[in-house]
Amino acid sequence: MNIIVLQHAEAEHLGIFRLFLDQDGHSWKTFHLYRGDSLPQSMAGYDALWVLGGPMHVWQEDENPWLVYEKAFIRRAVIDEGFPFLGLCLGHQLLAEVVGGTVGPAAEPEIGVLPVNLTKKGASSILFDGIDPVFLALQWHSAMVMELPSDCEILATTDACPVQAFSWQARAHGVQFHLEVENDTADSWAAIPEYAAELDLALGDNGARIMRDACASNSEKFASNAKRFYNNWMQCCGLA
């Protein structure tokens, strides 16, 4: 399998998913629109689309005009061509907008290692099979999905952010939280100015250390959940 990956910040990459893809012999090509990369003209030779997180917001098209092209590309891949899709954080929000939902500023940003609750649909879904009904995940966002069209299913939720994971039809999935965490994730993301500002507001002057320690304390469970989710996503999309 060969995956198109859309990345929005140098430090916010595939993370631990690189290990799983390598182990299974899959390949990927990463496009960085924020630094001028052009999107592929054709989907030929690719099997799926993954869209990662980033410090910008889906509505910031004036500051990031490439978002217009990215949304059109996602729409073409997901709606027109039925490509298997996985969106993480910003990618989750972009998917929601493309399929007819709305995204806006969160009343209460979620920053930290926090519990996520599977909905009844989520607990019975293939995507979250083998993952606890309540699990800890890294959250780092100040925007969220506000509404979804009726053809979407909400799979996970929190009090502060009701749409933590959702699916559109059978092959497009988005998650607001981060599964791709590695040992250096907290430190490398804390070096991104927008994330550093959010971290300071949420956790104070020692925010980077608090986040690093929380991620380290949960590293084994993060890795096992990421592996399980990865395998489940492949199965959902008929790629296993």
TORLUM-640165 format. One record per residue (C-alpha): residue number from 1; residue in one letter; x, y, z. Coordinates in pm, 1 decimal, m for minus. Last residue first. Layout:
TORLUM-640165
<pt NUM, "a", <X, Y, Z>>
...
END
This chain:
TORLUM-640165
<pt 240, "a", <m556.5, m541.2, 609.2>>
<pt 239, "l", <m659.4, m283.4, 348.0>>
<pt 238, "g", <m1036.4, m332.0, 353.8>>
<pt 237, "c", <m1095.4, 13.3, 494.5>>
<pt 236, "c", <m1222.3, m99.9, 830.5>>
<pt 235, "q", <m945.6, m363.5, 850.1>>
<pt 234, "m", <m670.4, m109.3, 793.7>>
<pt 233, "w", <m832.9, 118.6, 1051.1>>
<pt 232, "n", <m845.0, m167.9, 1301.8>>
<pt 231, "n", <m476.2, m244.3, 1257.3>>
<pt 230, "y", <m384.5, 121.0, 1310.6>>
<pt 229, "f", <m619.4, 149.7, 1609.2>>
<pt 228, "r", <m460.5, m153.1, 1775.3>>
<pt 227, "k", <m110.5, m22.2, 1713.4>>
<pt 226, "a", <m199.8, 323.8, 1843.0>>
<pt 225, "n", <m368.1, 176.7, 2150.1>>
<pt 224, "s", <m58.4, m32.9, 2226.5>>
<pt 223, "a", <174.0, 264.2, 2180.1>>
<pt 222, "f", <m30.5, 500.2, 2396.0>>
<pt 221, "k", <m56.2, 229.2, 2662.1>>
<pt 220, "e", <320.7, 191.9, 2673.6>>
<pt 219, "s", <384.1, 567.2, 2670.8>>
<pt 218, "n", <141.1, 654.6, 2950.2>>
<pt 217, "s", <385.4, 779.7, 3211.1>>
<pt 216, "a", <606.6, 929.5, 2940.6>>
<pt 215, "c", <316.0, 1127.3, 2796.4>>
<pt 214, "a", <226.8, 1266.9, 3137.5>>
<pt 213, "d", <589.1, 1352.6, 3210.3>>
<pt 212, "r", <632.9, 1538.2, 2879.5>>
<pt 211, "m", <307.1, 1729.2, 2924.6>>
<pt 210, "i", <398.5, 1838.7, 3276.7>>
<pt 209, "r", <749.5, 1932.8, 3163.1>>
<pt 208, "a", <618.3, 2142.0, 2874.5>>
<pt 207, "g", <355.3, 2305.4, 3092.9>>
<pt 206, "n", <593.7, 2417.6, 3364.5>>
<pt 205, "d", <508.4, 2785.1, 3311.2>>
<pt 204, "g", <135.3, 2719.1, 3324.1>>
<pt 203, "l", <m74.0, 2420.4, 3212.3>>
<pt 202, "a", <m345.7, 2559.3, 2985.8>>
<pt 201, "l", <m216.1, 2906.3, 2902.3>>
<pt 200, "d", <145.3, 2790.8, 2875.8>>
<pt 199, "l", <47.4, 2497.3, 2653.9>>
<pt 198, "e", <m159.1, 2713.3, 2421.7>>
<pt 197, "a", <133.2, 2952.8, 2376.3>>
<pt 196, "a", <375.0, 2664.6, 2316.7>>
<pt 195, "y", <138.7, 2515.7, 2058.4>>
<pt 194, "e", <133.2, 2836.1, 1855.6>>
<pt 193, "p", <511.4, 2875.9, 1884.1>>
<pt 192, "i", <599.8, 2517.2, 1782.9>>
<pt 191, "a", <875.1, 2414.3, 2028.3>>
<pt 190, "a", <618.5, 2247.6, 2255.4>>
<pt 189, "w", <549.9, 2011.2, 1964.3>>
<pt 188, "s", <906.4, 1878.7, 1973.6>>
<pt 187, "d", <905.8, 1838.4, 2351.0>>
<pt 186, "a", <571.7, 1657.4, 2372.5>>
<pt 185, "t", <646.5, 1432.0, 2073.8>>
<pt 184, "d", <993.8, 1316.2, 2180.1>>
<pt 183, "n", <899.4, 975.7, 2321.8>>
<pt 182, "e", <644.6, 905.1, 2049.1>>
<pt 181, "v", <274.4, 994.2, 2015.2>>
<pt 180, "e", <86.4, 897.2, 1697.0>>
<pt 179, "l", <m249.7, 848.1, 1867.3>>
<pt 178, "h", <m340.4, 1215.4, 1901.8>>
<pt 177, "f", <m691.8, 1335.7, 1980.3>>
<pt 176, "q", <m942.0, 1483.6, 1734.4>>
<pt 175, "v", <m996.5, 1160.4, 1542.8>>
<pt 174, "g", <m1128.4, 1141.2, 1187.2>>
<pt 173, "h", <m1247.2, 849.5, 975.2>>
<pt 172, "a", <m1335.0, 797.7, 608.9>>
<pt 171, "r", <m1390.9, 446.6, 472.2>>
<pt 170, "a", <m1737.7, 325.2, 568.5>>
<pt 169, "q", <m1963.3, 628.1, 536.7>>
<pt 168, "w", <m1829.4, 922.9, 730.4>>
<pt 167, "s", <m1677.5, 821.3, 1061.0>>
<pt 166, "f", <m1630.4, 1017.8, 1378.3>>
<pt 165, "a", <m1390.2, 1076.0, 1663.0>>
<pt 164, "q", <m1364.5, 1335.6, 1939.2>>
<pt 163, "v", <m1691.9, 1508.3, 1850.6>>
<pt 162, "p", <m1839.8, 1623.1, 2183.8>>
<pt 161, "c", <m1538.1, 1839.0, 2275.4>>
<pt 160, "a", <m1533.2, 1974.8, 2631.5>>
<pt 159, "d", <m1740.5, 1693.1, 2779.5>>
<pt 158, "t", <m1548.7, 1432.1, 2582.9>>
<pt 157, "t", <m1653.3, 1218.3, 2286.9>>
<pt 156, "a", <m1584.8, 913.3, 2073.3>>
<pt 155, "l", <m1752.9, 736.8, 1779.8>>
<pt 154, "i", <m1980.3, 1004.6, 1633.9>>
<pt 153, "e", <m2144.5, 866.2, 1319.5>>
<pt 152, "c", <m2174.3, 1078.1, 1005.0>>
<pt 151, "d", <m2461.9, 1066.6, 752.2>>
<pt 150, "s", <m2661.6, 1316.2, 956.6>>
<pt 149, "p", <m2420.5, 1601.2, 888.4>>
<pt 148, "l", <m2174.7, 1699.6, 1160.9>>
<pt 147, "e", <m2169.2, 2000.6, 1391.8>>
<pt 146, "m", <m1920.9, 2185.0, 1612.0>>
<pt 145, "v", <m1596.6, 2008.4, 1522.1>>
<pt 144, "m", <m1324.1, 2156.7, 1738.8>>
<pt 143, "a", <m1069.6, 2433.0, 1777.4>>
<pt 142, "s", <m827.7, 2492.0, 2066.8>>
<pt 141, "h", <m634.3, 2167.7, 2031.9>>
<pt 140, "w", <m364.1, 1960.9, 2201.2>>
<pt 139, "q", <m503.1, 1635.8, 2339.4>>
<pt 138, "l", <m288.8, 1331.1, 2415.2>>
<pt 137, "a", <m500.7, 1028.7, 2494.2>>
<pt 136, "l", <m626.3, 840.2, 2797.8>>
<pt 135, "f", <m891.9, 570.8, 2754.9>>
<pt 134, "v", <m1258.0, 516.2, 2841.6>>
<pt 133, "p", <m1437.6, 237.5, 2653.1>>
<pt 132, "d", <m1102.7, 52.1, 2643.2>>
<pt 131, "i", <m960.5, m25.7, 2298.1>>
<pt 130, "g", <m996.8, m380.6, 2163.6>>
<pt 129, "d", <m1220.9, m275.9, 1874.1>>
<pt 128, "f", <m1204.5, 100.0, 1826.0>>
<pt 127, "l", <m1222.5, 110.4, 1445.9>>
<pt 126, "i", <m1430.0, m209.3, 1420.8>>
<pt 125, "s", <m1716.7, m28.7, 1589.6>>
<pt 124, "s", <m1916.0, m150.4, 1890.0>>
<pt 123, "a", <m1752.1, 83.8, 2141.2>>
<pt 122, "g", <m1769.6, 368.1, 1890.1>>
<pt 121, "k", <m2141.2, 332.3, 1827.0>>
<pt 120, "k", <m2211.9, 327.0, 2200.8>>
<pt 119, "t", <m1987.8, 632.2, 2235.0>>
<pt 118, "l", <m1624.4, 591.2, 2331.8>>
<pt 117, "n", <m1505.3, 822.5, 2605.0>>
<pt 116, "v", <m1172.6, 1008.7, 2596.4>>
<pt 115, "p", <m973.3, 1077.5, 2912.4>>
<pt 114, "l", <m701.1, 1344.8, 2915.4>>
<pt 113, "v", <m327.4, 1377.1, 2861.3>>
<pt 112, "g", <m292.1, 1750.8, 2817.3>>
<pt 111, "i", <m443.0, 2046.5, 2633.1>>
<pt 110, "e", <m814.0, 2062.1, 2555.9>>
<pt 109, "p", <m930.5, 2413.9, 2474.3>>
<pt 108, "e", <m1257.0, 2520.8, 2642.9>>
<pt 107, "a", <m1500.0, 2725.0, 2435.0>>
<pt 106, "a", <m1349.5, 2559.5, 2128.5>>
<pt 105, "p", <m1307.1, 2778.0, 1821.5>>
<pt 104, "g", <m1500.6, 2660.0, 1515.8>>
<pt 103, "v", <m1561.2, 2371.2, 1278.1>>
<pt 102, "t", <m1877.2, 2297.5, 1078.9>>
<pt 101, "g", <m1994.1, 1982.3, 904.1>>
<pt 100, "g", <m2067.2, 1920.0, 536.1>>
<pt 99, "v", <m1838.0, 1634.9, 429.3>>
<pt 98, "v", <m1544.8, 1874.1, 365.3>>
<pt 97, "e", <m1583.8, 2051.0, 697.8>>
<pt 96, "a", <m1567.5, 1728.5, 899.6>>
<pt 95, "l", <m1270.9, 1601.3, 696.9>>
<pt 94, "l", <m1082.0, 1923.9, 765.0>>
<pt 93, "q", <m1153.6, 1891.7, 1136.6>>
<pt 92, "h", <m1018.5, 1536.4, 1151.6>>
<pt 91, "g", <m710.1, 1643.7, 954.3>>
<pt 90, "l", <m656.7, 1927.7, 1203.5>>
<pt 89, "c", <m659.2, 1665.3, 1482.3>>
<pt 88, "l", <m575.6, 1340.5, 1295.2>>
<pt 87, "g", <m755.4, 1251.5, 973.0>>
<pt 86, "l", <m766.7, 903.6, 821.3>>
<pt 85, "f", <m908.1, 840.5, 476.1>>
<pt 84, "p", <m977.1, 540.1, 252.6>>
<pt 83, "f", <m1044.4, 685.5, m94.2>>
<pt 82, "g", <m1403.1, 698.4, m218.5>>
<pt 81, "e", <m1316.3, 877.3, m545.1>>
<pt 80, "d", <m1556.9, 1171.6, m549.5>>
<pt 79, "i", <m1631.0, 1208.8, m178.7>>
<pt 78, "v", <m1302.8, 1113.7, m10.4>>
<pt 77, "a", <m1033.0, 1189.2, m266.5>>
<pt 76, "r", <m1204.6, 1478.8, m440.4>>
<pt 75, "r", <m1315.3, 1638.2, m116.7>>
<pt 74, "i", <m968.1, 1592.9, 33.6>>
<pt 73, "f", <m812.5, 1762.9, m270.9>>
<pt 72, "a", <m1060.4, 2049.5, m258.2>>
<pt 71, "k", <m986.5, 2097.3, 111.8>>
<pt 70, "e", <m612.7, 2098.4, 41.7>>
<pt 69, "y", <m649.4, 2348.1, m240.2>>
<pt 68, "v", <m833.6, 2596.5, m19.2>>
<pt 67, "l", <m593.1, 2528.1, 267.4>>
<pt 66, "w", <m311.8, 2645.0, 37.1>>
<pt 65, "p", <m427.8, 3000.8, 108.1>>
<pt 64, "n", <m282.9, 2986.3, 461.5>>
<pt 63, "e", <m322.6, 3332.1, 620.6>>
<pt 62, "d", <m636.7, 3409.4, 417.4>>
<pt 61, "e", <m754.1, 3048.6, 447.7>>
<pt 60, "q", <m756.2, 3053.1, 826.8>>
<pt 59, "w", <m1093.0, 2876.9, 863.5>>
<pt 58, "v", <m944.0, 2527.2, 904.0>>
<pt 57, "h", <m717.0, 2643.4, 1184.2>>
<pt 56, "m", <m334.4, 2651.5, 1185.2>>
<pt 55, "p", <m105.9, 2474.6, 1434.5>>
<pt 54, "g", <m109.3, 2139.5, 1253.3>>
<pt 53, "g", <m247.9, 1788.4, 1261.8>>
<pt 52, "l", <m217.0, 1516.0, 999.1>>
<pt 51, "v", <m409.3, 1414.5, 687.5>>
<pt 50, "w", <m389.9, 1052.5, 572.3>>
<pt 49, "l", <m502.1, 953.8, 223.0>>
<pt 48, "a", <m522.7, 596.9, 93.1>>
<pt 47, "d", <m427.1, 364.0, m195.4>>
<pt 46, "y", <m193.8, 561.3, m419.8>>
<pt 45, "g", <m53.6, 467.3, m760.8>>
<pt 44, "a", <m310.8, 669.8, m950.6>>
<pt 43, "m", <m457.8, 942.9, m731.7>>
<pt 42, "s", <m377.3, 1199.6, m1001.0>>
<pt 41, "q", <m257.0, 1559.1, m1006.7>>
<pt 40, "p", <m52.3, 1509.7, m692.3>>
<pt 39, "l", <m51.9, 1808.6, m457.9>>
<pt 38, "s", <213.1, 2074.9, m503.5>>
<pt 37, "d", <459.2, 2146.7, m222.9>>
<pt 36, "g", <497.5, 2511.9, m123.7>>
<pt 35, "r", <607.3, 2517.2, 238.8>>
<pt 34, "y", <261.3, 2505.0, 392.6>>
<pt 33, "l", <159.9, 2241.9, 136.7>>
<pt 32, "h", <399.4, 1986.5, 283.8>>
<pt 31, "f", <332.6, 1660.2, 97.5>>
<pt 30, "t", <445.2, 1326.7, 239.5>>
<pt 29, "k", <473.5, 1011.8, 30.2>>
<pt 28, "w", <399.7, 678.7, 193.2>>
<pt 27, "s", <510.0, 318.3, 179.8>>
<pt 26, "h", <378.6, m6.0, 327.0>>
<pt 25, "g", <596.8, m304.8, 416.3>>
<pt 24, "d", <400.1, m405.9, 725.2>>
<pt 23, "q", <683.1, m324.2, 966.2>>
<pt 22, "d", <745.9, 5.3, 788.2>>
<pt 21, "l", <380.7, 107.9, 822.2>>
<pt 20, "f", <381.1, 16.9, 1191.7>>
<pt 19, "l", <701.7, 210.2, 1260.6>>
<pt 18, "r", <586.4, 516.5, 1068.4>>
<pt 17, "f", <261.5, 508.2, 1270.1>>
<pt 16, "i", <471.5, 594.6, 1574.8>>
<pt 15, "g", <502.2, 955.2, 1462.0>>
<pt 14, "l", <327.5, 1033.6, 1134.2>>
<pt 13, "h", <458.1, 1390.8, 1141.4>>
<pt 12, "e", <395.5, 1699.6, 1350.7>>
<pt 11, "a", <748.9, 1832.6, 1390.8>>
<pt 10, "e", <775.2, 1987.5, 1043.5>>
<pt 9, "a", <424.4, 2129.0, 1053.9>>
<pt 8, "h", <120.8, 2081.2, 827.6>>
<pt 7, "q", <161.0, 1730.1, 681.8>>
<pt 6, "l", <m55.7, 1573.9, 409.4>>
<pt 5, "v", <24.9, 1204.0, 371.7>>
<pt 4, "i", <m58.0, 1013.0, 50.6>>
<pt 3, "i", <m34.4, 641.8, 126.9>>
<pt 2, "n", <112.6, 354.7, m78.4>>
<pt 1, "m", <0.0, 0.0, 0.0>>
END
